[in-house]
Amino acid sequence: MPSCFKKKKKWCWITCHGAPHCLVVSPHVPNRYREVDFVCLELNSKLFQVEMFMFSFHLHSALSLFSVMCYNVLCDKYATRQLYGYCPSWALNWEYRKKAIMQEILSCNADIISLQEVETEQYYSFFLVELKERGYNGFFSPKSRARTMSEQERKHVDGCAIFFKTEKFTLVQKHTVEFNQLAMANSEGSEAMLNRVMTKDNIGVAVLLELRKELIEMSSGKPHLGMEKQLVLVANAHMHWDPDYSDVKLVQTMMFLSEVKNIIDKASRSLKPGVSGELGTIPLVLCADLNSLPDSGVVEYLSTGGVETNHKDFKELRYNESLTNFSCNGKNGTTNGRITHGFKLKSAYENGLMPYTNYTFDFKGIIDYIFYSKPQLNILGILGPLDHHWLIENNISGCPHPLIPSDHFSLFAQLELLLPFLPPVNGIHLPGRR
């Protein structure tokens, strides 16, 4: 164990590919993780892989853990000298950047990987090939514009991808959410919906995963009601980029959560009674480049469960009637001047732990997020920011940079899935009585 890991210390610095990162451990780590109540990250310097170790009192705790990575990889067609003139041309070249991007992905060794700005051709020829060799399967969808393009043009359209380790999860369903199609179907006469939202071709993807049955059977607790399967929904989206379109980003986010809720509700109804366990519905992990700051309507909506219909981010445009379609109360429900969703979402990165996720010469801010649903999921630890002094010492005033392949920093979180076992005794899950 590294010397920096002392009892009760909740953070330390680790070095990954020459860049120091802060490892932050949640203060809410349950007591069942011995007196060493934190996550320990070590770097295997030979393989450049970050290993996650959990010191658990009982075997089931480790088996209910999984890690998530969220990363905007900066699509090749956007990595231009016009946008990133401070970065040498050779360091913007995709052949150079893709190696460092894959190294970043593999170093985290996450169970679930959510990527944005993945070029269609690169998904099939690079990302899927490389990650399948390492035990992952994946799902990808390009932006809606690909529908109208030739086969050659479609190769260069970017989109969203989700990868998952097949040793831990099996794929049950996969879904693509096209925001322009939803805008057209739910305009309700709103010109703003047709002229502003429908014209943007952003998308989201979602996969319904089943935790492998052998992992549940190997757990040391006894499932309630003969639980046959445990499902998790992982959603990934990339919202519109333009700061002048805060209304569009907010509507897109509402659309996405509404569709995610429909997926979960439908999947839950198909399960046998008791399959989803006493903790209730299927848990959700939401990864996204929201292109929205923490004080935005988008983040308020996700974090608090809703926003007012007259929120400033709507820019006083007429969306009210169309937005009721995306409220958890439904089209005919009562909004009380507020559009809501039915999830209890919490950000993995809270209290300013990450000062920025997008780091360019002209802009530095938080626009990438990992959210998870309570009470089914707990956060145990995150990979925090790069050391600010390291950035200064290496004259990194903006990314991409020869040492950093994207203009975004990756997010990484360790989550605990609370399986519906028999009630704990003094905070410790004892083996079930047979």
LOLUM-252239 format. One line per field, with one value per residue (C-alpha): x, y, z; residue in three letters; chain. Coordinates in Angstrom, 3 decimals. Layout:
// LOLUM-252239
X: c(X/...)
Y: c(Y/...)
Z: c(Z/...)
type: c(ALA/...)
mol: c(A/...)
***
This chain:
// LOLUM-252239
X: c(0.000/1.425/2.695/0.393/-2.601/-2.922/-5.944/-8.715/-6.924/-9.464/-7.241/-3.765/-1.795/-1.085/0.951/-0.589/1.395/3.607/0.666/-0.254/-3.975/-5.775/-7.597/-10.639/-12.509/-16.120/-16.777/-19.832/-17.839/-19.769/-18.339/-18.225/-14.941/-12.820/-10.869/-9.141/-12.290/-11.134/-10.339/-6.694/-5.368/-1.957/-0.178/1.358/4.299/5.069/1.631/0.452/-2.809/-4.538/-5.784/-8.669/-8.488/-11.274/-10.530/-13.860/-14.902/-17.022/-16.782/-20.141/-19.076/-16.361/-18.700/-21.229/-18.685/-18.187/-16.306/-17.371/-15.359/-16.741/-14.520/-14.954/-12.130/-12.227/-13.210/-10.490/-12.486/-12.839/-9.124/-8.078/-5.369/-8.103/-9.590/-6.425/-3.660/-1.643/-1.185/1.468/0.035/1.732/0.074/-3.347/-2.889/-5.295/-2.672/-0.728/-3.705/-5.533/-2.671/-2.673/-6.485/-6.498/-3.731/-5.873/-8.873/-6.935/-5.137/-8.464/-9.523/-13.168/-15.945/-18.098/-16.720/-18.840/-17.258/-18.404/-17.193/-16.292/-15.998/-18.027/-15.121/-12.842/-15.423/-15.431/-11.790/-10.090/-12.076/-14.171/-11.218/-8.869/-11.403/-12.829/-9.328/-9.433/-12.769/-15.225/-18.301/-19.795/-22.667/-22.412/-24.710/-23.716/-25.439/-28.693/-27.101/-25.633/-29.104/-28.930/-25.296/-23.532/-21.653/-18.336/-19.569/-21.101/-17.671/-16.699/-19.840/-19.203/-21.460/-21.639/-20.356/-20.701/-18.373/-18.728/-16.701/-18.330/-16.946/-19.167/-22.174/-24.297/-26.179/-29.968/-31.092/-29.575/-31.256/-30.558/-32.329/-32.495/-33.426/-34.503/-37.001/-38.418/-38.667/-40.672/-42.998/-43.581/-43.602/-47.257/-47.179/-44.064/-42.022/-39.043/-39.163/-39.256/-36.811/-34.268/-34.385/-35.385/-32.553/-29.870/-28.874/-27.395/-28.110/-27.909/-27.432/-28.410/-27.669/-29.545/-27.016/-27.472/-24.975/-23.724/-25.656/-22.553/-21.470/-24.777/-24.608/-21.053/-22.152/-22.197/-25.689/-28.961/-31.085/-34.625/-37.560/-35.416/-33.859/-32.997/-31.272/-29.923/-30.162/-28.379/-29.130/-26.150/-26.933/-24.526/-25.261/-23.608/-25.718/-25.556/-22.430/-23.463/-23.676/-26.443/-28.695/-29.127/-32.796/-31.908/-29.534/-32.180/-34.876/-32.498/-31.693/-35.397/-36.009/-33.185/-34.271/-37.857/-36.748/-34.465/-37.403/-39.525/-36.797/-36.500/-40.261/-40.756/-37.868/-39.132/-42.605/-41.088/-39.357/-40.894/-42.055/-39.115/-36.474/-35.479/-35.189/-36.522/-34.488/-36.950/-36.372/-33.426/-30.467/-29.241/-25.754/-25.813/-22.634/-22.653/-20.923/-23.758/-21.958/-23.464/-21.870/-22.797/-25.027/-27.028/-30.644/-29.477/-27.517/-30.235/-32.795/-30.708/-29.589/-32.815/-35.383/-36.790/-36.827/-39.441/-41.112/-40.045/-36.380/-34.061/-32.342/-35.548/-34.915/-38.639/-39.354/-42.641/-41.928/-44.494/-47.042/-44.452/-42.407/-45.264/-44.681/-41.324/-42.407/-42.658/-46.347/-46.979/-48.766/-52.027/-50.440/-50.186/-46.879/-47.417/-45.129/-42.321/-40.979/-39.737/-38.157/-38.626/-35.010/-33.003/-29.745/-26.490/-23.309/-20.195/-18.196/-19.566/-18.392/-16.016/-13.809/-13.138/-12.347/-12.687/-13.364/-12.912/-9.532/-8.748/-6.839/-10.076/-12.325/-11.856/-14.912/-16.995/-19.242/-18.818/-20.645/-21.325/-24.668/-25.940/-29.315/-29.955/-30.552/-29.467/-25.962/-23.307/-20.179/-16.967/-14.276/-13.355/-10.250/-9.879/-8.157/-4.661/-2.240/-2.509/1.207/2.031/0.023/1.939/5.326/4.645/3.337/-0.060/-2.333/-4.839/-5.586/-5.106/-1.380/1.440/0.944/-2.890/-4.711/-8.167/-9.528/-11.520/-10.265/-11.678/-13.915/-13.689/-15.884/-16.083/-19.686/-21.279/-24.441/-26.592/-27.919/-31.139/-29.652/-31.005/-30.786/-27.268/-26.276/-24.289/-23.412/-21.969/-23.740/-23.576/-23.854/-27.471/-28.958/-29.733)
Y: c(0.000/3.425/5.400/8.294/6.158/6.743/5.899/8.484/10.316/10.846/11.883/11.513/12.254/9.504/9.728/8.502/8.837/11.458/13.631/13.803/13.332/13.814/10.715/11.726/9.233/9.810/10.598/8.368/5.145/2.587/1.189/-2.294/-1.415/-2.136/0.609/1.246/3.015/4.337/3.351/2.616/3.305/2.045/2.525/-0.506/1.325/-1.499/-1.855/1.716/0.445/1.892/-0.881/-0.354/-2.216/-2.352/-3.645/-5.206/-7.106/-9.527/-10.836/-9.557/-5.929/-6.210/-8.014/-5.191/-2.591/-1.198/1.748/4.287/6.512/9.516/11.053/13.416/12.300/15.311/14.126/14.517/16.907/19.360/19.270/22.097/24.726/27.364/26.225/25.062/27.236/26.881/23.134/21.925/20.376/17.049/16.843/17.523/14.710/11.859/9.152/10.733/11.577/8.278/6.368/8.686/8.594/4.801/4.809/7.122/4.812/1.646/3.190/3.745/0.158/1.095/-1.476/0.971/3.557/6.392/8.358/11.430/12.812/9.366/9.393/6.624/5.117/5.289/3.540/0.472/0.459/1.581/1.863/-1.294/-3.340/-2.239/-2.578/-5.917/-7.351/-6.293/-7.831/-5.063/-4.943/-1.688/0.256/3.382/5.794/8.769/12.147/12.292/14.023/10.647/9.623/11.989/11.418/9.128/6.136/7.944/11.078/9.084/7.748/11.145/11.879/11.755/10.276/8.624/5.204/3.005/0.092/-2.440/-5.370/-8.607/-10.469/-8.317/-7.388/-8.790/-6.577/-6.739/-3.738/-0.831/2.442/5.593/8.843/11.399/14.795/16.307/13.481/13.986/17.730/17.135/14.664/16.882/20.415/21.067/24.141/25.590/27.499/27.468/23.681/23.460/26.247/25.840/22.277/20.295/21.818/20.382/16.781/15.777/12.284/10.130/6.399/3.979/0.348/-1.866/-4.178/-7.237/-7.960/-11.452/-14.023/-15.775/-12.545/-12.391/-16.083/-15.679/-12.850/-13.597/-12.302/-14.055/-12.233/-11.260/-12.937/-15.190/-12.336/-13.707/-10.740/-7.283/-4.670/-1.331/1.329/3.305/6.447/8.688/11.956/14.961/18.132/21.120/23.228/26.858/29.035/31.076/28.003/27.284/26.573/23.856/22.147/22.155/20.766/18.104/17.033/16.811/14.742/12.396/11.767/11.277/8.603/7.001/6.824/5.161/2.573/1.818/1.696/-0.695/-2.911/-2.945/-4.057/-6.983/-8.303/-10.864/-9.548/-9.168/-9.333/-5.704/-6.151/-4.213/-1.126/-0.472/0.472/-0.216/2.019/4.650/5.880/9.009/10.215/13.286/16.226/18.589/21.684/23.350/24.840/23.794/26.873/26.133/25.074/21.728/20.830/22.262/20.076/16.927/17.606/18.865/16.882/19.731/23.382/26.100/26.550/30.198/29.401/32.012/29.405/29.052/32.654/33.470/31.317/29.438/25.829/25.285/23.100/20.892/20.450/18.824/15.778/15.306/15.873/12.853/13.722/13.169/15.237/15.366/15.800/18.930/20.763/23.464/25.596/23.070/20.390/17.405/13.993/10.930/10.164/10.938/11.834/12.790/14.019/11.932/15.171/17.562/20.552/21.832/18.734/19.170/22.820/22.161/19.294/21.309/23.055/25.232/28.483/30.502/28.506/26.487/25.094/22.111/20.782/16.990/14.967/11.558/11.267/8.193/7.312/6.995/4.917/2.001/3.372/4.840/6.742/5.387/7.432/9.522/10.387/14.103/16.891/17.151/18.937/22.639/23.132/20.366/22.186/25.394/23.669/22.126/25.401/23.865/26.862/24.884/21.421/19.468/19.496/17.072/15.625/15.709/14.382/15.969/19.346/17.466/15.656/12.217/11.544/8.321/7.129/3.985/3.061/0.510/-1.207/-1.984/-5.441/-6.327/-8.643/-9.488/-6.546/-5.867/-6.558/-3.661/-2.451/-5.809/-8.143/-11.624/-14.745/-15.657/-18.530/-21.476)
Z: c(0.000/-0.894/2.067/1.193/2.211/5.928/7.996/7.650/4.851/2.082/-0.805/-2.245/-5.382/-7.889/-11.080/-14.309/-17.560/-15.969/-14.919/-11.226/-10.463/-7.191/-5.956/-3.917/-1.751/-0.814/2.867/2.507/2.089/4.180/7.414/5.929/4.197/7.305/9.028/5.695/4.534/1.205/-2.335/-3.069/-6.549/-7.548/-10.848/-12.482/-14.040/-16.420/-17.974/-17.302/-15.911/-12.908/-10.658/-8.261/-4.969/-2.431/1.045/1.930/5.015/3.042/-0.475/-1.681/-1.269/-3.908/-6.278/-6.177/-7.299/-10.766/-12.208/-14.829/-17.151/-19.068/-21.749/-24.695/-26.992/-29.398/-32.862/-35.500/-37.689/-34.795/-33.887/-36.203/-35.995/-36.297/-32.987/-31.262/-32.676/-29.478/-30.094/-32.588/-35.746/-35.088/-31.657/-33.222/-35.721/-35.028/-35.477/-32.611/-30.403/-30.713/-29.073/-26.060/-25.896/-25.835/-23.232/-21.086/-21.473/-20.711/-17.750/-16.005/-16.684/-16.076/-16.191/-18.175/-20.626/-22.046/-24.893/-26.791/-30.152/-31.459/-35.252/-36.905/-38.829/-35.787/-33.629/-35.872/-36.992/-33.778/-30.539/-30.906/-32.184/-29.395/-26.604/-27.744/-27.442/-23.806/-22.931/-23.794/-25.996/-27.206/-28.728/-30.862/-32.668/-34.835/-34.838/-36.775/-39.783/-40.772/-41.980/-44.950/-45.946/-48.352/-46.991/-47.394/-45.623/-42.771/-41.825/-40.458/-38.422/-34.688/-32.054/-28.636/-27.590/-24.516/-23.774/-20.966/-19.676/-20.761/-17.744/-15.538/-17.715/-20.517/-22.971/-22.672/-24.753/-26.674/-27.575/-29.564/-28.662/-31.489/-30.105/-33.429/-33.945/-30.458/-31.075/-34.231/-32.523/-29.465/-30.857/-29.890/-32.112/-30.461/-33.031/-30.680/-30.557/-34.351/-35.177/-32.392/-31.032/-34.120/-36.165/-33.841/-34.478/-31.126/-29.841/-26.764/-26.355/-23.616/-22.847/-20.435/-18.817/-16.657/-13.913/-14.656/-12.685/-11.401/-9.691/-7.843/-6.953/-5.621/-3.331/0.352/0.979/0.284/-2.326/-1.414/-3.135/-5.280/-7.245/-10.686/-12.267/-11.537/-14.292/-14.688/-17.296/-18.594/-20.597/-22.497/-24.319/-25.925/-25.854/-28.210/-27.800/-28.432/-25.259/-26.917/-26.971/-23.270/-23.992/-26.479/-24.041/-21.332/-23.626/-24.964/-21.399/-20.545/-23.656/-22.820/-19.239/-20.370/-22.845/-20.263/-17.844/-20.538/-21.117/-17.404/-16.854/-19.764/-18.661/-15.062/-16.169/-18.053/-14.938/-12.639/-9.262/-6.940/-9.672/-9.286/-5.533/-2.594/-3.502/-6.278/-9.869/-12.168/-11.230/-13.680/-14.505/-16.663/-18.355/-20.563/-22.102/-21.227/-22.532/-19.462/-16.358/-12.791/-12.337/-15.502/-15.784/-17.159/-14.029/-11.766/-13.537/-13.143/-9.566/-8.002/-9.959/-12.027/-13.101/-13.326/-16.699/-16.615/-15.924/-17.424/-19.601/-21.626/-22.758/-22.428/-25.480/-25.660/-24.759/-21.993/-23.770/-25.447/-22.270/-20.356/-22.573/-20.859/-17.255/-14.972/-14.505/-18.204/-20.816/-18.885/-15.470/-13.349/-13.719/-11.061/-13.160/-12.923/-15.272/-13.279/-13.710/-11.558/-10.676/-7.548/-9.240/-7.603/-9.250/-8.706/-8.663/-6.059/-4.045/-6.696/-6.607/-10.330/-11.197/-14.918/-17.310/-20.510/-20.622/-23.640/-23.995/-24.208/-21.877/-18.723/-16.978/-15.899/-18.674/-18.340/-15.697/-14.204/-12.402/-10.575/-9.062/-5.350/-3.295/-5.478/-6.076/-3.791/-4.780/-3.252/-4.970/-7.987/-9.944/-9.363/-11.281/-12.637/-10.361/-11.237/-10.540/-13.015/-15.686/-14.980/-14.899/-18.311/-19.785/-20.519/-21.023/-23.046/-24.390/-26.534/-25.877/-26.708/-23.202/-23.183/-26.293/-25.866/-24.830/-22.174/-19.093/-18.425/-15.423/-13.444/-10.581/-8.482/-7.642/-5.370/-6.510/-3.484/-4.191/-2.324/0.285/3.684/6.110/7.432/11.023/12.529/9.057/7.982/5.564/7.027/4.900/4.266/6.228/4.008)
type: c(MET/PRO/SER/CYS/PHE/LYS/LYS/LYS/LYS/LYS/TRP/CYS/TRP/ILE/THR/CYS/HIS/GLY/ALA/PRO/HIS/CYS/LEU/VAL/VAL/SER/PRO/HIS/VAL/PRO/ASN/ARG/TYR/ARG/GLU/VAL/ASP/PHE/VAL/CYS/LEU/GLU/LEU/ASN/SER/LYS/LEU/PHE/GLN/VAL/GLU/MET/PHE/MET/PHE/SER/PHE/HIS/LEU/HIS/SER/ALA/LEU/SER/LEU/PHE/SER/VAL/MET/CYS/TYR/ASN/VAL/LEU/CYS/ASP/LYS/TYR/ALA/THR/ARG/GLN/LEU/TYR/GLY/TYR/CYS/PRO/SER/TRP/ALA/LEU/ASN/TRP/GLU/TYR/ARG/LYS/LYS/ALA/ILE/MET/GLN/GLU/ILE/LEU/SER/CYS/ASN/ALA/ASP/ILE/ILE/SER/LEU/GLN/GLU/VAL/GLU/THR/GLU/GLN/TYR/TYR/SER/PHE/PHE/LEU/VAL/GLU/LEU/LYS/GLU/ARG/GLY/TYR/ASN/GLY/PHE/PHE/SER/PRO/LYS/SER/ARG/ALA/ARG/THR/MET/SER/GLU/GLN/GLU/ARG/LYS/HIS/VAL/ASP/GLY/CYS/ALA/ILE/PHE/PHE/LYS/THR/GLU/LYS/PHE/THR/LEU/VAL/GLN/LYS/HIS/THR/VAL/GLU/PHE/ASN/GLN/LEU/ALA/MET/ALA/ASN/SER/GLU/GLY/SER/GLU/ALA/MET/LEU/ASN/ARG/VAL/MET/THR/LYS/ASP/ASN/ILE/GLY/VAL/ALA/VAL/LEU/LEU/GLU/LEU/ARG/LYS/GLU/LEU/ILE/GLU/MET/SER/SER/GLY/LYS/PRO/HIS/LEU/GLY/MET/GLU/LYS/GLN/LEU/VAL/LEU/VAL/ALA/ASN/ALA/HIS/MET/HIS/TRP/ASP/PRO/ASP/TYR/SER/ASP/VAL/LYS/LEU/VAL/GLN/THR/MET/MET/PHE/LEU/SER/GLU/VAL/LYS/ASN/ILE/ILE/ASP/LYS/ALA/SER/ARG/SER/LEU/LYS/PRO/GLY/VAL/SER/GLY/GLU/LEU/GLY/THR/ILE/PRO/LEU/VAL/LEU/CYS/ALA/ASP/LEU/ASN/SER/LEU/PRO/ASP/SER/GLY/VAL/VAL/GLU/TYR/LEU/SER/THR/GLY/GLY/VAL/GLU/THR/ASN/HIS/LYS/ASP/PHE/LYS/GLU/LEU/ARG/TYR/ASN/GLU/SER/LEU/THR/ASN/PHE/SER/CYS/ASN/GLY/LYS/ASN/GLY/THR/THR/ASN/GLY/ARG/ILE/THR/HIS/GLY/PHE/LYS/LEU/LYS/SER/ALA/TYR/GLU/ASN/GLY/LEU/MET/PRO/TYR/THR/ASN/TYR/THR/PHE/ASP/PHE/LYS/GLY/ILE/ILE/ASP/TYR/ILE/PHE/TYR/SER/LYS/PRO/GLN/LEU/ASN/ILE/LEU/GLY/ILE/LEU/GLY/PRO/LEU/ASP/HIS/HIS/TRP/LEU/ILE/GLU/ASN/ASN/ILE/SER/GLY/CYS/PRO/HIS/PRO/LEU/ILE/PRO/SER/ASP/HIS/PHE/SER/LEU/PHE/ALA/GLN/LEU/GLU/LEU/LEU/LEU/PRO/PHE/LEU/PRO/PRO/VAL/ASN/GLY/ILE/HIS/LEU/PRO/GLY/ARG/ARG)
mol: c(A/A/A/A/A/A/A/A/A/A/A/A/A/A/A/A/A/A/A/A/A/A/A/A/A/A/A/A/A/A/A/A/A/A/A/A/A/A/A/A/A/A/A/A/A/A/A/A/A/A/A/A/A/A/A/A/A/A/A/A/A/A/A/A/A/A/A/A/A/A/A/A/A/A/A/A/A/A/A/A/A/A/A/A/A/A/A/A/A/A/A/A/A/A/A/A/A/A/A/A/A/A/A/A/A/A/A/A/A/A/A/A/A/A/A/A/A/A/A/A/A/A/A/A/A/A/A/A/A/A/A/A/A/A/A/A/A/A/A/A/A/A/A/A/A/A/A/A/A/A/A/A/A/A/A/A/A/A/A/A/A/A/A/A/A/A/A/A/A/A/A/A/A/A/A/A/A/A/A/A/A/A/A/A/A/A/A/A/A/A/A/A/A/A/A/A/A/A/A/A/A/A/A/A/A/A/A/A/A/A/A/A/A/A/A/A/A/A/A/A/A/A/A/A/A/A/A/A/A/A/A/A/A/A/A/A/A/A/A/A/A/A/A/A/A/A/A/A/A/A/A/A/A/A/A/A/A/A/A/A/A/A/A/A/A/A/A/A/A/A/A/A/A/A/A/A/A/A/A/A/A/A/A/A/A/A/A/A/A/A/A/A/A/A/A/A/A/A/A/A/A/A/A/A/A/A/A/A/A/A/A/A/A/A/A/A/A/A/A/A/A/A/A/A/A/A/A/A/A/A/A/A/A/A/A/A/A/A/A/A/A/A/A/A/A/A/A/A/A/A/A/A/A/A/A/A/A/A/A/A/A/A/A/A/A/A/A/A/A/A/A/A/A/A/A/A/A/A/A/A/A/A/A/A/A/A/A/A/A/A/A/A/A/A/A/A/A/A/A/A/A/A/A/A/A/A/A/A/A/A/A/A/A/A/A/A/A/A/A/A/A/A/A/A/A/A/A/A/A/A/A/A/A/A)
***
